[in-house]
Amino acid sequence: MQSAHSGSGWVTLPPRKDEIFIVYSEVRQRTEKLVGSLNPSVFASRKIGLEKESLRVGAAGGISQADHPHALGAALTHPSITTDFSEALLEMVTPPCDSAAQALGYLTAIHQFIAAKLPEDEHIWNTSMPCILRGGDSVRIGEYGNSHSGRMKHAYRCGLGLRYGRRMQAIAGVHFNFSMPESSWGLRQQLLFGGSPVSDADYSATSPDLTQAQVTTARTQGYFEMMQNLMRVGWVVPYLFGASPAICSTFLAEGEGEEFDVWNQTTRYAPYGTSLRMGKIGYRYREDEPIDLSVRHTEIEAYIDDIMGHVSTVHPPYEALGIRCENGKYQQLSAARLQIENEYYSTVRPKQIPEAGELPISALQQRGIRYLELRSVDVNLFDPAGVNLEQIAMLEMLMMFSWLASPKPLSASEMDINKENVNCVAHHGRQPGLLLKQPNGTIPLATWGHAILDAIEPISEWLDSQQDTPLYVPALKAQRAKFDNPDLTPSAQMIAGIKETGSFFEHAQHHSLKADEWLKQQPIDEALHKHLSTLVEKSRVKQAELEASSTGSFDDFLSQYLGQIHSKVSKR
């Protein structure tokens, strides 16, 4: 018998076999067909990017109140070193890279560059959940200068703080970006729907016959179907890589956290939790002012329509708060349900790079999906850069799994199931015998996990056959071990370390300082270090140019920017 979590506690349910195994056997068959008779080199042209957030903290572990260091360049215009919500919340961004090793190397180089230039009394807090919070006011909102775009970026963050509170915005994470080459979408169609085998090379040769609109449509449809498949198995990420099962008591408001166990006066934890960052106390919308922010994931057109609806529909409670403070300063961009598309939180986002002054959702509508962004990865305290090579390899294979899996629209009820599974794993993922939901019943977490890994196995073998040092087969083996023994997960290791050192703060501080020391002692990549130094200078020049060119009033600039929303809505 198995146990499952319900609203009233743990209940006993009989195990059952689900249709999931038929679906995943198709994934394995497609993989074997791709590797055996078509052209698996399509995977060799994939691109990987990483974005990692981390707080700057003082020697005692409190969030820094200092300005973004001048030595790191301008946060508004530096492509690799910026800030997220808070002035102290660093965001380190790699460009699209050709391999997991290259992406991790670039991210590590950024960390080394930052560690060497931070003030002596500051270091990087290398875990997702913050500590020593002195209320929301201790989370200083990011400043981006006096250009119109910089002021808008600050106002947007003021709106986030106003709507959801600043504490939540101090949480850090890792975003995993992934793209496939343009030629891959025709090959995928052959694998999924049959017909004459088409190699990557053959499709590239015939692709000039397609119009750009046809290529964009095929790519966008393919990425959207990948996103649907990823969301169905989204719980896998917090189970395998969740590293936030405990929190500092200063993060909680009065009356919060009663569901957690108490380790000591400063630490609360979920005994079987994996990623509280992804759970009820993590990223979430206001519960005191109910708001329907549902977005259809049945097709890309419905997705865009719903996002457009949310950024164009006034929410009365936000309207009552006012767009400006009493002193005339903007405290939110608009009174809409969402200020801009980026405010919509999802574990996976379809992305397109916006042009200067262009809304993100407009970029998506005009030029389709360019890549997918997986946003559910915790910062791993045990890795100096917050993520490791084995983890990146597994995330790559999960993306490839979603590329090969059968496409099927996500209904509203299945979206609810997906969210419930993620929340359940976030709070109870290591619970023995845990059951997760499927549209047609329940399935043991470990059984589902092994089914996914079984389907991925041929991918791992082919990927390792293309390189000198095995990476993907060992990475897959390590994930199997976690499903067999939950004590091997980062979340379990995190709780064990907390109990050994005494508190969440002591454990996180110890390993953050250890990472800082490691970063400063390792040899630097001279070419990357020089490149990052050049970007610092270029970012300052670009910021100055933006400020000089920001003519006219900010009110007019913002009105014109948000006017794109109403223009798009009126044409729907």
C-alpha positions in Angstrom: 0.0 0.0 0.0 1.1 3.6 -0.6 0.5 6.9 1.2 -0.6 10.1 -0.5 -1.1 13.6 0.9 -4.5 15.2 0.9 -5.8 18.4 2.3 -6.6 16.6 5.6 -3.3 14.7 5.9 -1.9 11.4 4.7 -4.3 8.8 3.4 -3.6 5.2 2.2 -4.3 4.4 -1.4 -3.8 1.2 -3.5 -1.1 1.3 -6.1 -2.1 1.2 -9.7 -0.4 1.1 -13.1 -1.0 4.1 -15.3 -0.9 4.6 -19.1 2.3 6.7 -18.6 4.5 3.6 -19.4 3.0 3.3 -22.9 3.7 7.0 -23.6 7.3 6.8 -22.4 8.0 3.6 -24.3 7.2 5.7 -27.4 9.8 8.2 -26.3 12.4 5.4 -25.9 11.5 4.0 -29.4 11.8 7.4 -31.0 15.2 7.9 -29.3 16.4 4.6 -30.6 15.1 5.4 -34.1 16.9 8.7 -34.0 20.2 7.3 -32.8 20.0 4.2 -35.1 18.6 5.3 -38.4 18.2 9.1 -38.6 20.6 11.8 -37.5 21.2 12.3 -33.8 23.7 15.1 -34.5 20.7 17.4 -34.2 21.4 17.2 -30.4 25.0 18.3 -31.0 23.7 21.8 -32.1 21.7 22.5 -29.0 22.4 25.6 -26.9 22.5 25.9 -23.1 22.4 29.0 -21.0 22.4 29.6 -17.2 21.1 32.4 -15.1 21.8 32.3 -11.4 20.6 34.7 -8.7 22.5 35.2 -5.4 22.2 37.8 -2.6 25.2 39.9 -1.6 25.4 39.7 2.2 27.5 41.3 4.8 30.0 39.5 7.0 27.3 38.6 9.5 25.0 37.3 6.8 22.5 40.1 6.6 21.4 41.4 3.2 23.7 44.1 1.9 22.2 47.6 1.8 25.0 49.0 -0.3 24.8 50.0 -3.9 25.5 47.5 -6.7 29.4 47.6 -6.8 30.7 50.1 -9.3 33.4 47.6 -10.2 30.8 45.2 -11.6 29.5 47.7 -14.2 26.0 49.0 -14.8 23.3 46.5 -13.8 21.0 47.9 -16.4 23.3 47.2 -19.4 25.8 44.5 -18.4 24.8 41.3 -20.2 26.4 38.9 -17.7 26.2 40.7 -14.3 23.0 42.4 -13.4 20.5 42.5 -10.5 17.0 41.0 -10.1 14.5 42.5 -7.7 16.8 43.7 -5.1 19.9 46.0 -5.3 21.6 43.2 -3.5 20.3 40.3 -5.6 23.0 39.6 -8.2 22.0 37.8 -11.4 24.8 36.1 -13.3 23.9 35.3 -16.9 25.9 33.2 -19.4 25.4 33.5 -23.2 24.1 30.5 -25.1 26.8 27.8 -24.8 27.6 24.7 -26.9 28.0 22.3 -23.9 27.2 21.8 -20.2 30.9 22.2 -19.4 31.2 25.5 -21.3 28.1 26.9 -19.6 29.3 25.9 -16.1 32.8 27.3 -16.9 31.3 30.6 -17.9 29.1 30.8 -14.9 32.0 30.0 -12.6 34.2 32.7 -14.3 31.4 35.2 -13.5 31.4 34.1 -9.9 35.2 34.5 -9.7 35.0 37.9 -11.2 32.4 39.0 -8.7 34.1 37.5 -5.7 37.3 39.3 -6.4 35.5 42.7 -6.7 33.1 42.6 -3.9 33.9 44.8 -0.8 35.9 42.9 1.8 33.0 42.7 4.1 30.6 41.1 1.6 30.2 37.7 0.0 27.7 35.7 -2.1 24.9 34.0 -0.2 25.0 30.7 -2.0 21.5 29.2 -1.4 18.0 30.0 -2.5 16.4 31.1 0.8 17.6 34.3 2.5 18.4 34.7 6.1 18.6 37.5 8.7 15.7 39.5 7.2 14.7 42.5 9.1 11.3 42.9 7.5 10.5 43.7 3.9 12.2 47.1 4.1 15.6 45.4 4.5 15.2 44.1 0.9 16.2 47.2 -1.0 14.7 47.6 -4.5 17.1 47.7 -7.4 18.2 51.0 -8.9 19.0 51.3 -12.6 19.9 55.0 -13.1 18.0 57.9 -14.7 17.3 56.6 -18.2 13.6 55.9 -19.1 14.3 52.2 -19.3 16.1 52.2 -16.0 13.3 54.1 -14.2 10.7 51.7 -15.7 12.7 48.7 -14.5 12.8 50.2 -11.0 9.0 51.0 -11.1 8.2 47.5 -12.2 10.1 46.1 -9.1 8.3 48.6 -6.9 5.1 47.1 -8.2 6.2 43.6 -7.4 7.0 44.7 -3.8 3.7 46.5 -3.5 1.7 43.6 -4.7 3.5 40.6 -3.1 5.8 42.0 -0.5 9.6 42.3 -0.7 10.5 39.2 1.3 9.4 36.8 -1.4 11.5 38.8 -3.9 14.7 38.0 -1.9 14.5 34.3 -2.9 17.1 33.2 -5.4 17.1 30.5 -8.0 18.7 29.1 -11.2 17.2 29.4 -14.6 18.1 26.8 -17.2 17.8 28.0 -20.9 17.7 25.5 -23.7 17.3 25.7 -27.5 17.4 23.4 -30.4 18.6 24.3 -34.0 16.1 25.5 -36.5 16.6 22.3 -38.6 15.5 20.1 -35.7 11.8 20.8 -36.0 11.3 19.0 -39.3 13.2 16.0 -38.0 11.0 16.0 -34.9 7.9 16.0 -37.1 9.2 12.8 -38.8 9.9 11.1 -35.5 6.5 11.9 -34.0 4.2 11.5 -37.0 6.1 9.2 -39.4 6.8 9.5 -43.1 10.0 9.1 -44.9 13.1 9.5 -42.6 14.6 13.0 -42.9 18.1 13.6 -41.7 19.2 16.8 -40.1 21.3 17.5 -43.2 18.4 16.8 -45.6 16.0 19.0 -43.7 18.6 21.9 -43.7 18.9 21.5 -47.5 15.1 21.8 -48.0 14.4 24.4 -45.4 15.1 27.3 -47.9 11.9 26.3 -49.7 9.9 27.2 -46.5 8.9 30.7 -45.8 10.2 32.4 -42.7 6.7 32.4 -41.3 6.5 28.6 -41.8 9.8 28.1 -40.1 8.7 30.3 -37.2 5.4 28.5 -36.9 7.1 25.0 -36.8 9.6 26.2 -34.3 7.1 27.9 -32.0 4.7 25.0 -32.1 7.5 22.6 -31.3 8.8 24.6 -28.3 5.2 25.0 -27.0 4.7 21.3 -27.1 8.0 20.8 -25.3 6.9 23.2 -22.6 3.6 21.2 -22.2 5.6 18.0 -21.8 8.0 19.6 -19.3 5.2 20.9 -17.1 3.7 17.4 -16.9 7.0 16.1 -15.3 7.8 19.4 -13.6 7.9 17.8 -10.2 11.1 15.9 -11.2 13.2 19.1 -10.8 12.4 19.9 -7.2 12.7 16.2 -6.2 16.1 15.7 -7.8 17.6 19.1 -7.3 15.5 20.9 -4.6 17.9 22.3 -2.0 15.6 24.5 0.1 13.9 22.2 2.6 14.6 24.6 5.5 14.3 28.3 6.2 15.5 31.0 8.6 12.7 32.0 11.0 13.4 35.7 10.1 11.9 34.9 6.6 8.5 34.2 8.2 5.9 36.7 9.2 4.0 36.4 12.4 1.7 33.4 12.3 3.5 31.8 9.3 5.3 28.5 9.3 3.2 26.6 11.8 3.2 23.5 9.4 7.0 23.2 9.7 9.0 21.4 12.3 11.2 23.4 14.6 14.9 22.6 14.8 15.8 25.6 17.0 14.6 29.1 17.5 16.1 30.3 14.2 15.4 27.3 11.9 12.2 25.8 10.5 12.1 22.8 8.1 9.9 20.3 6.3 11.1 16.8 7.3 10.4 15.4 3.9 10.6 18.7 2.0 12.7 19.3 -1.1 12.1 22.9 -2.3 10.2 25.3 -0.1 11.1 27.9 -2.6 8.7 26.1 -5.0 6.0 25.6 -2.3 3.5 27.6 -0.3 6.0 30.1 1.1 7.9 30.6 -2.1 6.9 32.5 -5.2 3.1 33.0 -5.0 0.4 35.6 -5.7 -1.5 37.4 -3.0 -4.0 35.3 -1.2 -5.8 38.2 0.6 -6.9 39.7 -2.8 -8.1 36.7 -4.9 -7.2 37.1 -8.6 -7.6 34.7 -11.5 -4.2 34.6 -13.3 -4.9 31.3 -15.1 -3.3 31.0 -18.5 -4.3 28.4 -21.0 -1.6 26.0 -22.1 -3.6 24.3 -24.9 -2.0 26.3 -27.7 0.3 29.2 -28.2 -2.4 31.5 -29.4 -4.5 30.9 -26.3 -1.4 31.4 -24.1 -0.7 34.8 -25.7 -4.4 35.9 -25.5 -4.6 35.1 -21.8 -1.3 36.9 -21.0 -2.5 39.9 -23.1 -5.8 39.8 -21.1 -4.0 39.9 -17.8 -1.7 42.8 -18.7 -4.6 44.8 -20.1 -7.4 44.1 -17.5 -7.5 46.4 -14.4 -7.6 44.6 -11.0 -9.6 46.9 -8.7 -7.5 46.2 -5.6 -4.4 47.3 -7.5 -6.2 50.3 -8.8 -7.1 51.2 -5.3 -3.5 51.2 -4.3 -2.7 53.8 -6.9 -0.1 54.0 -9.7 1.9 56.6 -7.8 2.8 57.3 -4.2 1.8 60.6 -2.5 5.1 62.1 -3.5 4.3 61.4 -7.2 6.8 58.5 -7.6 5.6 55.5 -9.5 4.9 52.5 -7.2 3.7 50.2 -10.0 3.6 50.4 -13.8 -0.1 49.9 -14.1 -3.2 48.7 -12.2 -3.6 45.6 -14.4 -3.6 42.1 -13.1 0.0 41.8 -14.4 2.1 44.9 -15.0 4.0 43.0 -17.8 4.3 39.4 -18.9 7.3 38.8 -16.7 5.1 39.1 -13.7 3.3 35.8 -14.6 5.2 33.1 -12.7 5.5 29.7 -14.3 8.0 26.8 -13.9 8.7 27.0 -17.6 8.5 30.1 -19.9 8.5 30.3 -23.7 11.0 33.1 -24.5 11.8 35.5 -27.3 14.4 38.3 -26.9 12.5 41.7 -27.1 14.0 44.5 -29.0 14.6 47.9 -27.4 11.2 49.3 -26.1 9.3 46.1 -27.1 7.0 44.2 -24.7 8.2 40.6 -24.0 4.8 39.3 -25.0 4.8 41.3 -28.2 8.2 39.8 -29.1 6.8 36.3 -28.5 3.8 37.1 -30.7 5.8 38.7 -33.5 8.7 36.3 -33.8 7.6 33.1 -32.0 9.5 31.1 -29.3 13.3 31.3 -29.5 14.1 29.1 -26.4 12.6 27.7 -23.2 13.5 28.8 -19.7 13.2 26.3 -16.9 12.8 28.3 -13.7 12.3 25.7 -11.0 16.0 25.0 -10.1 17.2 25.8 -6.6 20.6 27.2 -5.8 22.7 24.3 -4.5 24.7 25.3 -1.5 27.2 22.6 -2.0 28.3 23.9 -5.4 30.4 27.1 -5.6 28.5 28.3 -8.6 25.2 27.0 -7.3 24.9 24.2 -9.9 27.1 21.3 -11.0 27.9 19.6 -14.3 26.0 16.4 -13.5 22.9 18.5 -12.8 23.2 20.5 -16.0 23.5 17.2 -18.0 20.3 15.8 -16.4 18.4 19.0 -17.2 19.6 18.8 -20.8 18.3 15.2 -21.1 15.0 16.3 -19.5 14.7 18.9 -22.3 15.5 16.2 -24.9 12.9 14.0 -23.3 10.3 16.7 -23.8 11.4 17.2 -27.4 10.7 13.5 -28.1 7.5 13.0 -26.0 4.1 12.9 -27.7 2.5 16.4 -28.0 -0.8 16.9 -26.2 -2.5 20.1 -25.1 -2.6 20.8 -21.3 -6.1 21.2 -20.1 -7.0 23.4 -17.1 -7.6 20.4 -14.9 -4.2 18.9 -15.9 -2.5 22.3 -15.2 -4.0 22.0 -11.7 -2.7 18.5 -11.3 0.8 19.6 -12.4 0.8 22.5 -9.9 -0.4 20.2 -7.1 2.3 17.6 -7.9 5.0 20.3 -7.7 3.7 21.7 -4.5 3.4 18.2 -3.0 7.0 17.3 -3.9 8.2 20.7 -2.6 6.8 20.0 0.8 6.7 16.2 1.0 8.8 14.8 -1.8 10.9 12.4 0.2 7.9 10.9 2.1 8.2 7.1 1.7 5.7 5.7 -0.8 4.6 9.2 -1.9 1.9 9.1 -4.7 1.5 11.7 -7.3 -1.5 12.5 -9.5 -2.1 11.6 -13.1 -5.3 12.5 -15.0 -6.4 8.9 -14.7 -5.3 8.1 -11.2 -2.2 8.0 -9.0 1.3 6.7 -9.4 4.2 6.2 -7.0 6.8 9.0 -7.3 9.7 6.6 -7.7 7.9 4.5 -10.3 7.2 7.6 -12.4 10.7 8.8 -12.0 12.3 5.6 -13.1 9.9 5.5 -16.2 11.3 8.9 -17.2 14.9 7.8 -16.7 14.3 4.6 -18.6 13.1 6.6 -21.6 16.1 8.9 -21.4 18.7 6.1 -21.2 19.4 5.8 -25.0 20.0 9.6 -25.1 22.6 9.4 -22.4 24.4 6.6 -24.1 24.5 8.4 -27.5 25.6 11.7 -25.9 28.5 9.9 -24.1 29.5 8.2 -27.3 30.3 11.6 -28.8 32.8 12.7 -26.2 36.0 11.4 -24.5 34.8 11.6 -20.9 31.5 10.0 -19.9 29.0 12.5 -18.4 25.5 11.7 -19.3 25.3 8.0 -18.3 26.9 8.7 -14.9 24.5 11.6 -14.4 21.5 9.4 -15.2 22.8 6.7 -12.8 23.1 9.3 -10.0 19.5 10.4 -10.5 18.3 6.7 -10.4 20.0 6.4 -7.1 18.1 9.4 -5.7 14.8 7.7 -6.6 15.9 4.5 -4.9 17.4 6.4 -1.9 15.9 9.9 -1.1 18.7 10.5 1.4 21.0 11.1 -1.6 19.0 14.2 -2.7 20.4 17.7 -2.0 17.4 18.5 0.2 18.1 15.5 2.5 21.8 16.4 2.6 20.8 20.0 3.4 18.8 19.0 6.4 21.5 16.6 7.6 24.0 19.5 7.4 21.8 21.9 9.3 21.4 19.4 12.1 25.1 18.9 12.3 26.1 22.6 12.2 23.2 23.8 14.4 21.0 26.0 12.3 20.1 27.0 8.7 22.1 30.2 9.1 25.2 28.5 10.3 25.1 25.9 7.6 24.5 28.3 4.8 27.0 30.8 6.1 29.7 28.2 6.4 29.3 26.8 2.9 28.9 30.3 1.4 32.2 31.4 2.9 33.8 28.2 1.8 32.6 28.8 -1.8 33.9 32.4 -1.6 37.3 31.1 -0.6 37.3 28.4 -3.3 36.4 30.9 -6.0 39.3 33.2 -5.0 41.8 30.4 -4.9 41.0 28.7 -8.2 42.9 29.7 -11.4 41.0 32.1 -13.5 40.1 31.9 -17.2 42.2 34.8 -18.4 40.3 35.3 -21.6 36.9 35.3 -19.9 38.2 37.6 -17.1 39.4 40.1 -19.7 36.0 39.8 -21.6 34.0 40.5 -18.4 36.2 43.5 -17.6 35.5 44.8 -21.1 31.8 44.3 -20.6 32.0 46.4 -17.4 33.4 49.4 -19.3 30.9 48.9 -22.2 28.0 48.7 -19.8 28.9 52.1 -18.3 29.2 53.7 -21.7 25.9 52.2 -22.8 24.1 53.4 -19.6 25.4 56.9 -20.1 24.2 56.8 -23.7 20.7 55.6 -22.6 20.5 58.4 -20.1 21.6 61.0 -22.6 19.1 59.8 -25.1 16.1 59.6 -22.7 14.5 62.8 -23.9 10.9 63.9 -23.2 9.0 62.9 -20.1 9.1 59.5 -18.4 5.3 59.6 -18.3 5.1 59.8 -22.1 7.7 57.1 -22.4 5.7 54.7 -20.1 2.4 55.6 -21.8 3.9 54.7 -25.2 5.4 51.5 -23.9 2.2 50.3 -22.2 0.2 51.5 -25.2 1.6 48.5 -27.1 -0.7 46.3 -24.9 -3.9 48.1 -25.8 -2.9 48.2 -29.5 -2.4 44.4 -29.5 -5.6 43.8 -27.5 -7.7 45.9 -29.9 -6.4 43.8 -32.9 -7.2 40.4 -31.3 
